[in-house]
Amino acid sequence: MKCKDFYLEFTRVTSYAKSFSLLLARLVVAYGFYEPAKMKWSGIESVATWFGSMGIPFPTLNAYMAASTEALGVLLLTLGLFTRAISLPLIVVMIVAIVTVHLPHGFSAGDNGYEIPLYYMLFLFLFLSHGAGSFSLDRFLFKDKED
């Protein structure tokens, strides 16, 4: 078997893991938004005050919007429902987090840098472009395919 044939066969076989990997990625990203959403909702006024201290306009409104987007993201990513649609506002939340909190600390997650929010953004961009995969309500309800 030639190298090219081997690679093509390897690619064909590993493509069967695509939807499973999208499911695992969705669940991990959803879980990653769970604690921040829970924290924001448990102390929304403190979050609004913190947002105000960073110069975020309309801090109370933005605290509710961020908390709502994250909580809705947890639910929708877990179910694989409206996955492409929820990915956009979650990307915006990550951009705001990077610019307002993480960027001054550099890249490293160990220094509270933008590494982790960047990874979340990359995963969300994959969901936006590829969909939720076969193991999702998007596929069941809308016949949304990942390709």
N, C-alpha and C positions, 0 to 999 in steps of 0.2 A: 504494500500500500504506500502510495506516494505521500509526501508530507502534506501537500495540498488536500488530497482526498481524506487523509486522517483528520486534518483541521476542519474540513467541511462536515465530516461525520460527528466530530466532537461538538461543533457548533450546533448541529441539529439536535443532538442528545441533550446538551445542556440548556437548550431553549425551553425544554419542558419545565424547568425550574423557575421560569420568569414570573408566573403568577404567584407562586409560593413565595418568592423573594419579595415581590411587591406587597404581599400580605404581611410578611414579617416586618418589612420596613415601615408600612403604615402603622402597625401596632406599636412598634418601638417609638416612632415619632409621636403618635397619639399619647403614649405614656409620658413622653418627655414634656408634653404640654400640660399634662394633668396636674402636677404639683404647682407649677406657676399659676395656673388658672384657679386652683383651690386656694392658694395663698392670696391671690388678688381678691377673690370673693370674700374671704374671711376677714379682710381688713381693707375694704375698698377706699375708705376715707384716708387711711395711711398711704395707700398707693397714690391717691389723688394728690396728697400733700407732697409726696416724693416726686411725682411727675411735675408738679408746680415748681419744685426746687431746682429741677433740671431745665426749666424754661419751656416745657411742653405747653403749648397753648390749650386752653379749655381743659385743664388737668382732670377735673371730675368726669367730664364727658369722655375724655380719652381713656381714663382708667376703666370706666364701664365698657367702652368699646373694646379695649384690649382683653379684658377679662371675659367678655362675651365671645369674642372671636376665638380665644384659646379654648374655652369650654365647649363651644360648638365644634371646634376643630377636633377635640378629643372624641366627641360622639361620632361625627361624620367620618373621620379617618378610620376609627375602629370598625364602623359598619361598612366602609367603602361606599358611602353614599354621597353624591355630589362632590366627589373627591377632587376633580379638576377645579370646581368652583371654589371650594374652601381653601385650596392651596394658595390662591392669589392673596386673599386678605392675611393669611398666615405668613406669607412671604413679606408682606408689608410690615407686619408686627416684628418680624426678625430684622428687617432693615432699620426700623426705628430703634430696636434694642441695640443693634450694633452701633448705630450712630450716637445714641444718647448715653449708653452705658459702657459698652465693651471696647470701642475703638481706641480710647486713650490708653488702654492697658496692653495694646499690641495683640498679637495673634494667639498666643498660648492660653489654652483653657485653664491651666494651673495658675495663671496670673489674672483670671477673670477677663481674658481677651475675647476676641470675636470668633474664635475657632468653632465652638459648639453651635452658636447661631448660624454661622456660615454653613456648617454641615446640614443643619435643619433646612436651610434655604435650598441647598442642593437637592436634598431628598424631596422637598416640596416641588421643586422644579421638575424632577422626574415624575412625580404624580401628576403634575399639570400637563406634561407632554406625553406621558405613557398611559395615564389613567390608573385605575385601581387594580386592574388585573381580573382574572376569572373568579377569584374568591371574593366577590363583592356584591353589594346590592346594586351598584351601578351596572354591572354586567347583567344581573338578573332582571332588573326593571327596565333598563334602557338599551340593553344589548351593546353596551360600551365596550369596545375592544381596546387592548393595550397597544395595538399597532394600527 
